[in-house]
Amino acid sequence: MTKESETKRIGELRAAIEYHNRLYYREDAPEITDAEYDSLMRELLSLEERHPELATEDSPTTRVGAPPLEKFSPAPHRLPMLSLENAMTEEEIIDFDERTKRFLAITGETELSYVCEPKMDGLAVELVYENGSFARGSTRGDGLVGEDVTLNLKTVRSIPLRLFAQEPPRLFEVRGEVYLPIKAFQRLNSERSDEGEAPFANPRNAAAGSLRQLDSRITARRPLSLFCYGPGQVDGREFSSQSDFLDVAASWGLPVNPLIRKVSGVKGILDFYGEMIAARDSLDYEIDGVVVKIDSYALQKELGEKSRSPRWAIAFKFPPRQAFTVVEDIVPQVGRTGAVTPVAHLRPVEVSGVMVSRATLHNWEELGKKDIRIGDTVLVERAGDVIPAVVKSLPEKRTGSERPVSAPSVCPECGSEIVKIPGEVAVRCLGLSCPAQIRESIIHFSSRNGMDIEGLGEKFIEQLLRLGLVKDVADIFSLTREDFMRFDRMGEKLAENLLNAIDNCKERELSRFVFALGIRHVGEHTARILASAFGSIENLMKATEGELLSLREIGPQVAGSIINFFHNPRNVEVVRRLTELGVRPVAALKRVGGRFTGKTFVFTGALSRFSRDEARRLVEAEGGHAAGSVSSKTDFVVAGADAGSKLEKARKLGIRVMNEDEFLEILQGDQQ
């Protein structure tokens, strides 16, 4: 074939593959077999490899995945991705309808039009189309900033890489829910079991884990799908209502759940809700309720939003599913934060389509209040259709052979004394070298916001533990090239890079080191306060409760946690070994007499000129303080895009608000 004929063939193949994708994923009416489809894809891949200059970003071949990323980039949302209020009863739905009518001043017999949608139990994402082409995709994140998962979303074949619109808008953001069909979830778990890997707990976890793979080729092998449910920012197209938006989105090739229905009034909502409860077991995806939205966008705009949720929508949740079974044992389990909690081992029972053999009992106080014993017949539920929990026992079924269980006095994993911290319900093992906590403590210690050991991710940490090379975080700094060469698929260069990364982190900022230790209640902000106040890890270890409480933002709970942590001989030994192995955290020098001395800043919204960490460093380098919340002591609030409740509070308190450019002008100029 000539290049001209191959170029033509590439175009034909792309059109054919997209046509068959549409038939398979949107219309459920495939015309060819999977083998025939695979043959078309292989031919296109071969031609694009022969002519890489003809490859395009919207080619169907991009769906096979790309080489691994090191990490996801942050992806700010132009409009916040809000959460929803929940309703659990008919009365709460009636109250929502009446409250909405009062707000809109609607009286009499007038019924509101709603759009009812099955509430997918998946992972919320945002797709961004520019001039009709899929440009970016991200997770919801905290609602303001998500993670850029564009490459992974490209592998989801129900997502069109180009909109089927003759005149697409310049910018079209659409929100949706990524999910894993139940049959695909069952096949995936079967394969993982065959390969000796732990199965996923539920389809939602499987979907989230699949979408957040750094290697998009892994994502491509998992048959994720998506339903779109609403718009983000749109430039170049107006929509009058939710039903109008969904109709147009479907006509442009975006997947929209066919069960969505426009209804009138409370009766319409309740009828739809009843139908979804009856249908949920026959669906090939998990739903945990119904989302109810005011149809009219004009009315939605009039109703507006609260700080975290819109007034024009509500999630009508299904009741949790329950079943009766017998408690065969109650055993203590140590979590990643050291909390020792009771776990019930159950006679296996099916709940919400999942075979449950273990369930949480929450904490020892709760266990005592509910009087749940080994041998009891109990009611088990999957709260939110996900986490199995024991609701109550049935004392009337007791035979006299049942046995009560109390909290252990020592950690079942490492033998350390268990401590009940004042003000907390949980009892905790505070040993940093407790085996049950080692994995999570090392992951936390090595993380980007901790010691930032580049390349030492979870998979390598798991191999270190499996090979018995580390027992606590200090052991990281004793690792050798020979140790790393014992890893699966480890090369000389990668081993050298890991050793260099470990060596390079030895003089991180003291605040990062304090945070990396994983002291309960000590986050990044508190770690910076402690580092600034004490100047060295040795001084912090000797700090008294009074000295800690004298610091701004340090209360009794945090102070008690720090005291307990450094009174534990195991933790002191780990810190001592870290020092002996060359870890020398550096205290950041705080400028005295800088232009921000005595001033407190709060940063809110999506920042585009610098990250939150960079902003904090800029303020502290000039002698100021960067706080996490707005109060009467705040001097300035720097607001980025989509700033929320902090901005509102600042305005109410009369605090000066500035944008990023104004902040930089003050930083670089002479004015206060």
N, C-alpha and C positions, 0 to 999 in steps of 0.2 A: 504493500500500500504506500502511496505517496503521502507526504506530510499533509497536503491539502485534503486528501480523502480521510486520513486519520483524524484531522481536526474536525471534519464534518461528522465522523463517527463518534467522537467524544461528545459533541453536541447532541447527537441522537440518543446516545446512552444516558446522558444526564436527564434528558427529557423523559425517557422511558422509565428510568428508576424513580424519578419524582412522581410520575403518573401512578406507578404501582405502589409507591409509598402512600399516596393519597387513597387509593382503593383499599389498601390493607388497614391503615391506621384510622382513617376518617369514616369510610363507608362500610368497613367490615365485609368487603366483597372482592377478595383477591381473584385475579384472572390467571395467575401463573403460580407454579409451585415454588417452595422455598429454594429448591435446587436451581430452578431456572433463574430466580432472582439473584442468587449467589453467583451464577455464571455471568450475568450482566455486570455485577459489581466487580468481579475479578477482571473482566475485560477492560472496564474503565480504569481500574487501578493500574493495569499493565500499560495502557496507553498514556496515562498521566505520568507514570514513572519514565516512560520513553521521551515524553515531551513535558518536562517540569514547568517550562515557561507558559504552558497552557492551563496549568492548575489554577483554580480560583477558590476564594474563601467560602463560596456557597456551593461548591461541588458536593455531591452526595458522598464522595470518598472521605470528606472531613469527619464523617460520622464514625469512622473506625477508630478514632482516637489519635492522640499525639504523644510524644515522649513525655516522661514525668516532669512536673514542675517542682521547684524547691518548696514553694509555699504559695498560698493564695494572696492576691493583692486585695486591699480594701476597695469596696465599691459603694460609694455614697449614693443614696436614693434621692432623686430630685424632690419627690414627695414622700413623706413618711409612710412606711407600711405598718399600719396600725393593727392592734389586736382587737378582739371583739368581747363585749360583755356576754356572759352566759345566762341562759334561762334553763331551769330544770323542770318547771311545772307549767301547766296550762295557765294558772293564775299569773305567773310571771310574764307570759306572753300577752295576756289580756292587759296587764299593767303597762307593758311596753307600748301596746297599741294606744291605750288611753293617754299615756304620758306624751306620746308623739303627737296625738291630736291636740292636746292642750297647748303644746309648744307652738303648733302651727295654727292655733285658734280655729280649729275645725269643730263645728258643733252639729247637732242633729244626727240624722241617720247616715250621713256620708261615710262611705267605706274607703279606706286607703288601698291603693294598689301596691302589692308586694311582689318581689321575685323571690321564690324559694329554691334553694340549691342544696343538694346533698353535701354535707360537710365532710370533705375528704380528709382522711387521716394520713397525711403525707408531709411534704416539706415545701413551704412557701418559697417561691422564686419570683424574680422579675426579669422579663425579657425586654430588650431594647432594640427596636427596629429603626434604622435610619434610611429614609427614602426607600423603604420596602425591604431592605436587607437586614438580616439578623446581625447586629453589631456586638452586643454584649449581653451577658446574663449573670445574675448574682443571686445569692441566698438572701433571705430576709434579714439575717443578722439580728441586731438590736432594734430594728425598725428604721433606724437612720442610716446605718452603714452595714452592708453585708459583705460577703466574700465573692470575688470574681471567679465564677465557675463556667465561663464562656465555653471553653474547650469541652467540658463535660456535657453541658447542655446541648452542644452540637451533635452529640452522639445519640440524643433522644429522638427517635425517628418520627414521633408524632409532632415534633416542632418543625414548622416550615422554615427553611433557611431564607426563603423569599416569600413575602406576602403575595397572595393571588389577587392583587388590587391593581386596577388600571392606573389610578392616580393615588398611590400611597402617600400618607402624610409624611412631612419632613422628619418628624419624631413621633414614634408610637411606642409607648411603654405599656406592657400588659403584665398583670400579675396572675400567677397560677399556682397550682399544687402538683408537685412531682410525686408520683406514687409507683409502687411496684405491685402489679397484679398478684392476686393471692396464689394462683397456680404457678406463676413464675417464682414467687417467694418460696413455695413448697419445693420446687425443683432445685432452687439455689441452696436451700438448707440441706437437702438430700445430698447434693454434690459436696457441700462443705463437710458433712458428716463422713462421707466416703473418703475424703482427703485428710481427715483427722483435725479439721478446724471446727471451732465452736460455732454452733448455729446462731443466726440472728434471732433476737427475742420476738420480733413481730415485723410485719411488712414495712411499717414506718421507719423503724431503725435500719432495716435493710436498704430502703430508699435513700435515707439520709447518708448512710455509710457509703453507698454506691456513688452518690452525687458528689461527695467530698473527697473522692480519691484524687491524690496528686497525679496519678497516672491515668489519663483519660481513656487509655486502651482497656483498662479494667472496667471502667464505667460502660464502655461500648459493648462489653460482653453481657451486660445485665439489661434485660428488657424493660427499662423504665418507661413510663408514659406520663402524660400531663393533661390536666384540664385547666383551661383559663377561666378566671372568675371576675376580673375587673381591670380597669385601666389605671395607669400611673399618669404621668404627664403626656399630653398629646398636643402637638403643634401641627396644624394644617387639616384638622377634621373635628367637627363638633358632633357630640352625641346628646340626644334628648333624654335618654333614660337607660337604665341597666339592661332592659330587654332589647333596646335598640343597639346598644354596644355589643351584646352577646350575638345578636343576629349578624351584625357587620363582621365581627371577629370570626365567626364561623364561615362566612362567605369568603373571607380572606385566607382561609386555610388553617386557622388556629383551632385546636381541639376544644370543643365546648361540650360539657356533659349533657346528653340528650334528655336526661330526666328533669332538668331545670324547668320550672313552670311559673308563669305569672298568675297570681291569685288575687282574690278580693277579700279584704278583711280578715279578722281572726279565724273565722270558720274555714276559709281557704287555707290558712297556715296549718291549722290543726288537722285538716283532711290530708294535706300533703305529708305532714309529719307521720300520721298513722300509716300511710302508704309506704313510706321509707322504712319504718320499723318492720313492716311485714316483708319488705323486699330485700332487706339488708343481707340476709343469709344466702340469697340467690345471686348477689352481685359478685363480680370478680375483683373487687377492691374493697378496702375497709372504709366505712363511714362511721362517724361517732355522733351524728346529729344532723340538724338542718340549719343552714344559714338563711336568715330572713333579712331582706333589704327593701327599703323604700324604692319603688321603681323609678320615680321621677328624679332626675338629676337636679332640677331646680329646687325641689323640696329637700333633697339631700344637702344642697348648698345652704339653704335656709336653716336647716337643723344644725349643721356644722359638726364639730368634733369636740370631745373632751380631751384631756391631756394624752390619754393612751388608747381611746376607742371612739368610733363615730357614734353619734346619737341616732343615726338612721339605719343601723343594722344591729342584729343580735344573733347569737348562736344558741339554738334550741337543742340542748344536748340530750342524747339518749340516756336512759337510766343504765347504770352499770350492770353487767351480767353476773349472775351469781350461781353457785352450786354448793351442795353439801358434800363433805368428805370427812376423813378421820385424820387427826394429827398423830403421826407415827413417832415423831421426835421433835424436840426443840433444841437447837444448837446455837451457840454464840458465833457471830460472824464479825470480823474486823474489816471496816471499810477503809477507804483511802485516806480519810481524815483522822483515823484512829478510833472512830466511834464503834463501840462494841454493841451490836444489836441482836435481838433474838430472831431467828429464822425458823419457821415451821416446815418440817419435812412431812409432806402429805401423802396419803394414799392417792395415787394419780387420779385426776378427775378432769373432764373436759369443761372448760369455761371459755365462752366466746370463740369456740372453734379451735382452741389451743389446749393441749394436754398440760395441766398444771400439777407439779409435784413439790413445788416450794413456794412459800409465800411469806411476806414480811409481817412481823408482829410489831413493827415500828420502834418501840423502846420498852425497857423493862418495867417502867411505871405503867405504861399502857397495858402490858401483859398482865400485871397484877390487878389493874382495875377491871379488865375484862374477864379475869379468872379463867384463863385458857391453860389447859393442862395436857400433858402427853396422854394420848388415848381418847381425848375429847372428840365428839362429833361437832364440826364447826361449819359455819357459812363462809364461803370464800367468794371474793369478787375480784374482777380485773378492773380496778378504778380507772376510768377513762378508757376502758378496753385495753389497757396496756399492763399495768403493774399488779400482779396478784397480791391480795391482802386478805388476812383473816378478819372478818367483820365481828363475829361473836361465836361463843360456844353454846351448846344446847345441854345445860346441866341436867335436864330431865332424862337424857339418854345415858347418863353415867351409870356404871356398874359397880364402882368402888375401887376399881383397879387403876384409875387415872392418877397421874403424878404431877404435882405442881413443880415449876422450875423457877429458880431465882437467878439474879445476875451473878456472874463469876467474880471472884475477888482478884484474879490475875488474868492477864491477857492469854487467851488460848493459843496464840501463835508464838509469842516470845517470852512469856512468863513474867513480864513487867507488871508492876502493881497498876490496877485500873483506878483512875481518878474520876470523881464526879465534880465537875467544875461548878461553882456556885452560879445560879441563874440559868443553868442548862439542864435539859431533861436527860440527855445522853450521858453515858459513862464512856470514858475514853482511855485508850492506851496512848501515852505520849512518847513512846520510844521511836526515835527516828529510824532505828535499824530493825524495827519490827518487820518480819518477812512479808506480812500481808500488806504493808504500806510501802515496801521498798520500790516496787515498780512505779507507782504513782509519784512517789517522792523524787525519784530520779528523773522521771519525765518532767516534773515541775521544776526541779533544780536546773535542768538543761535547757528549759524553754527559752523562747525569744526574750520574754520579759524578765527571766531570771538570769542565769549565767550565759545564756545565748551561745551554747556549744554547737556551732554550725555543723550540720550533717548528722548529729547524734539524735536520730529520731526514734520513734517507738519500736520499729522493727529491729533496729540494732540493739536497743535497750533490752528487748525481749531475748535476743540471742546472748547478751551478756549474762542475763539471769539464768538462762537455760544451761549455759556452760559453767555456771558457778564462778564467774569472774568478778562479780560485784556483790557485796552484801549491804552496802550503804553508799551514800553519795561520795564519800571520801575515796572509795576504791576506784572511782573514775580516774583519779590522778595517779594511780599506780599502774595503769594499763600500759602494755608494751605493744610493739609492732607484731610480735609473735602471737599475742592474745587476739588481736584483730584478724590475723591471717587464719585463725580457726573458724572464722565466720563463713557462712555460705556465700559463694560468689564474691569474695573479697579480693581485690587486687592490691598490689604494692602502693600504687598512687593513692587510692582511696584510703588505705590504712594510714599513709603518711598525712593525708589531709585531716583525718580525724584526730591524730596525735597533735598536729599543729593547732587545730581548733581548741583542743583541751588545754594546751599550753598557753594559747593566746587569751584564754578567759580568766587566767589566774589573777589579773589585776583589774577586774571589773569594779564599777562603783560600789561603795559599801551598801548603798540602798538596794542595789540589785541582789547583792549577796544575802542581805537580811531577808528580802522577799523570797529568794530561792530556797532558804531553809524550810519554808513551808510552815511557819509558826501560825497556829490557828488565829484567825481574826486580823492577821497582819497582811494587808494587801499592799499594792505598790505605793499608794499614797502614804499609808502609815509607815511603811519602811523608809520612805524619804524623810519623814519627821524624825524617826528614831536615829537615822544615820546623821542627820544634821545636828541633833541634840547631843549625841554621845561621841561621835567622831571616830569610833573604832568598835570592832566586835567585842573586844575585851571589856571596854567600858560598859557596853550594853549588857553583857553577861553578868556584870556585877551590880547593875542598876537595882535600886530598891523600889518597892511599890510606890513610896512617896515621890521619888524622883520621876517615875513614869507618869504618875497622876498629875504632876505639876506641868506636864506638856499639854499644849493646846491640842484638842481632838483625841486625847488618850483618856479613855474612861476605865472604870473598874474591871469590866469584862476583858478588855484588851490587855490591861496591865497584869491581871491575874493569869492570862494565857501566856504572856512572855515570862513571868516569874516561874510558872510551872514548867515551861519548856526548858529553861536553863538550869532548873534544879534537878532535872533528870540526868543522872550520871552518863547514860548512853549518849545523849545528845551532846553533852560537854565533851565526851571522848571523840565524837565525830568531828566537832569543830576543831579540837586540838589537832587531830590528824590532818585535817584540811590545811591548817596553818603549817604543820611540819612538811607537808607535801608541796609547799610553795604558794598556796593561795593567799594572796595579800590584797584584800579589798581596799580600795582607795576612797577616802572620804572626800566628797566634792566640796571645794572651797566656796563658801558663800560670800559674795561681795558685800562689803560694808560701805555705805555711802553711795550705792548705785542709785540710778534715777527711779527705781521702783521700791527703794527701801521703805518698809512699813506699809506697803500697798498690797492688797489682796485682789487677785484676778480670778475670774471663773470663765472657762471656755465652754461654749455650747454650740450645738448644731454641727453640720458637716463642714470641716475646715478644708480649704483647697490650697492654701499657701504653705501650710506646714502641718505636721501631725500634732496630736495632743502632747506627746512626749517632747517634741521640739519646742512647742509653745511653753511648756513648763520650764524647760531648761533656759529659754530666753528670759523668762520672768525671774527665775532664781539667780541667774547670772548677774542680774541687776539688783539683787538684794530683796526681791519681792517674794510673794507667796502665791502659789497656784492652788486654789481650793477646788473641791469637787461639787460643792453645793452653794447656792446663793443664800446669804443672810444679811442682816443689818450691818455686819462688819465688812461686807464686800465693797470694794472701791470701784472696780470696773468689771463689766461683763463683755466679753468678746464673742459676738454671735456670727456663726457661719450659716450656711444654707439650712433651711428647715428647722431652725431653732424652735424649741418647744416651751415646756413649763418653766424652765429656768429663766428664759427671756421674759415671760409673762410676770414672773415674780420680781425680776429686776425692775421692770417698769412700774409695778405697784409700789415698790420700795423707793422709787426715785433714784436708782443707781444708774450711773452713766453707762450707756450701752454704745459699743463701737463695732465696726466691722474689722476684718483682718487688715485692710489697707490702713485704716486709722491707727490700729495698734502698732503697725510697723513704722508709721510716721512718728508716733510718740517714742518708740524704741530708738529710732535713729536721730530724733531731734532733741531739743532742749526743754520742750514743754512738759508739764506734768498732766 
